[in-house]
Amino acid sequence: MKTASIALLLSALTTSHQSGGVANARILSRRPLPNPVVDFSELAIKWVELSERGPTISGHFMVHVQSALFDAFAAFKDGTTGAITDLDDEDDDEVRVPEGTYNGQKTAKLQLVAMADAAYNVITTLGQTLLDQKYLEIENGENATERLPLLLEEALSLRDETKDLCNLNDHLEAVAADVSAAVTNAILTKVTEDGSNFQNDYSDTTGYAVRPMFEPVPVITSPRTDYNFLDGSWVTQFNTYDAVLADLVPNNGFAQVHPLVVQDGTLTLTDTYQSLTQHGIFPPSADGGEQFPLTPHWGLVIPFSLSSSNEFREDVFGPYLENGDLNPQWVDEAREVVNLGGQQQDGNCPT
């Protein structure tokens, strides 16, 4: 069967060539229709990689690009519920285009154009907030003013190529545009109301403040001086209760708390989130600079598919028991996360 099919194809090409090449030219001129799902998904991944905003914001971006593609597709499928868009909103112009309104080929092209246009609108709107120089290291050649125009140009090219290849008439182009506009409006409205604070660059809305690794809060002097365990002033070198060893093994910017001072209650260790800065390590700007909590308000974001952010969450437990000992359950969980992370390296998959 496969040999016969190849023979027929070769025969058709040979015949067209012998007849002046007209049919051959016609075959070669038929470019396959684009696939907006693949095209815009790959572009969204590239956008995330070049923006370096972390998992919460990047995930928020990705899921809404995918929603634009799905909702525009679903608008042409009877009985399909939009991920975000109300396709059968009776209070507004109904978005859905009932099946059978147009023949199969026209419907397929309508879907492609509506999907590409909606994805373009969402990816470029959210993407311009996602990519910002203050989250990149210019010292490493990460230049937002160079990256953003290229991404916007690629998005425009994908949309326009889809429109060109589908070649809809003015009426069908307007139908696709109406679907795209409704989907775009629904998604861009949602992201300003879902608690992510997209409109303010995803900034924290809870007033969360990082507690230091020990209290009282260390005081940073300029220039930094030796650490005083009683008043919390900072250090420039590694300090331990063995002053001789500390002098032999300098480690700029790191403070080691004297265990006896912690034990007698002069200083109190905290079990909340700690950045490198709270440990006395100050990454250079080429390495991201000072660390800050990433979207501490994310627990308040309305989930995309769950009824609430804690729908399947079990009891929360910390690293320490009431008597101050390490919590073995927390240690087991931490080891599991580290082990899974180690298997995510190139060539490895979690088992």
Disulfide bonds with the S-S distance in Angstrom:
none
